[in-house]
Amino acid sequence: MITSAQMRAARALLGIDQKTLAAAAGVSVPTIQRMEASDGNVRGVVGSLVRVVEALDGLGVELIGEQAPSQGTGRGVRLKAPPADETSTTD
């Protein structure tokens, strides 16, 4: 649904801290901290996760899933696939 990196990046784009996101989502700051400390996909209570995603959406962030096109028209960033290992050769 959302990765911890997406969550941190969304806050950075909005210029908000964890406390502000927690207030917007109606969850505690420790909940935000635990979500952002997750490896890969955010872990947590589904209801809390939904509230965070909805809060980010309401604040103006479009979360883009893997291999999904963007629905928005504003500026944004997206991670590219990591480059292929340049040390391997195919001679």
SULBEL-V496403 format. One record per residue. N is the residue number from 1. RES is the residue in three letters. OMEGA is omega as a letter, one per 30 degrees, with the letter a starting at -180 (NA if undefined). Layout:
n,res,omega
N,RES,OMEGA
N,RES,OMEGA
This chain:
n,res,omega
1,MET,l
2,ILE,l
3,THR,l
4,SER,l
5,ALA,l
6,GLN,a
7,MET,l
8,ARG,l
9,ALA,l
10,ALA,l
11,ARG,l
12,ALA,l
13,LEU,a
14,LEU,a
15,GLY,a
16,ILE,l
17,ASP,a
18,GLN,a
19,LYS,a
20,THR,l
21,LEU,l
22,ALA,l
23,ALA,a
24,ALA,a
25,ALA,a
26,GLY,l
27,VAL,a
28,SER,l
29,VAL,l
30,PRO,l
31,THR,l
32,ILE,a
33,GLN,l
34,ARG,a
35,MET,a
36,GLU,l
37,ALA,l
38,SER,l
39,ASP,l
40,GLY,a
41,ASN,a
42,VAL,l
43,ARG,l
44,GLY,l
45,VAL,a
46,VAL,a
47,GLY,l
48,SER,l
49,LEU,l
50,VAL,l
51,ARG,l
52,VAL,l
53,VAL,l
54,GLU,l
55,ALA,l
56,LEU,l
57,ASP,l
58,GLY,l
59,LEU,l
60,GLY,a
61,VAL,l
62,GLU,l
63,LEU,a
64,ILE,l
65,GLY,l
66,GLU,l
67,GLN,l
68,ALA,l
69,PRO,l
70,SER,l
71,GLN,a
72,GLY,l
73,THR,a
74,GLY,l
75,ARG,l
76,GLY,l
77,VAL,l
78,ARG,l
79,LEU,l
80,LYS,l
81,ALA,l
82,PRO,l
83,PRO,l
84,ALA,l
85,ASP,a
86,GLU,a
87,THR,l
88,SER,l
89,THR,l
90,THR,a
91,ASP,NA
